[in-house]
Amino acid sequence: MRPDVVFADEPTGALDTEAGAQVLDLLRTAATDDSSVVMVTHDLQAAARADRVLVLRDGAIHRELHRPSADEVFEAVTTPATRAV
């Protein structure tokens, strides 16, 4: 089957490094022009393998990144939200 969307909730959370890398490789293969992968993760390295990363904070999009490095994901996660005055 070739689903239009694959949802993956913490797909590497309970895996060792090697098995996690294999799962991420499979998910990467599943993401094509015709199929998308939506992954929820706290793993910065896993997030950095994505084409697009949405950093959520308090139920809202805090930052949007395109093809980020793990360092860029970390910076986005740790940067405080700006408040309107």
FENVENUR-V646981 format. One record per residue. N is the residue number from 1. D_LAST is the distance of its C-alpha to the last C-alpha in Angstrom with 2 decimals. Layout:
# FENVENUR-V646981
n: (N,N)
d_last: (D_LAST,D_LAST)
This chain:
# FENVENUR-V646981
n: (1,2,3,4,5,6,7,8,9,10,11,12,13,14,15,16,17,18,19,20,21,22,23,24,25,26,27,28,29,30,31,32,33,34,35,36,37,38,39,40,41,42,43,44,45,46,47,48,49,50,51,52,53,54,55,56,57,58,59,60,61,62,63,64,65,66,67,68,69,70,71,72,73,74,75,76,77,78,79,80,81,82,83,84,85)
d_last: (50.75,47.89,44.90,42.09,39.49,39.99,37.54,37.57,35.79,35.92,39.20,39.83,38.68,42.20,43.99,45.30,44.19,47.10,46.89,43.12,43.69,46.34,44.08,41.35,44.09,45.24,41.77,41.40,44.76,43.68,40.75,42.43,41.88,43.01,41.45,38.05,37.21,34.12,33.82,31.63,31.86,30.47,32.95,31.29,34.67,35.24,31.84,32.60,35.69,33.75,33.22,29.71,27.43,24.49,22.53,21.28,18.80,18.52,20.47,18.41,19.15,17.22,19.43,22.54,25.30,28.66,31.73,29.87,31.63,31.33,29.40,26.81,26.53,26.19,23.39,21.49,22.18,21.22,18.06,15.05,12.60,9.34,6.27,3.79,0.00)
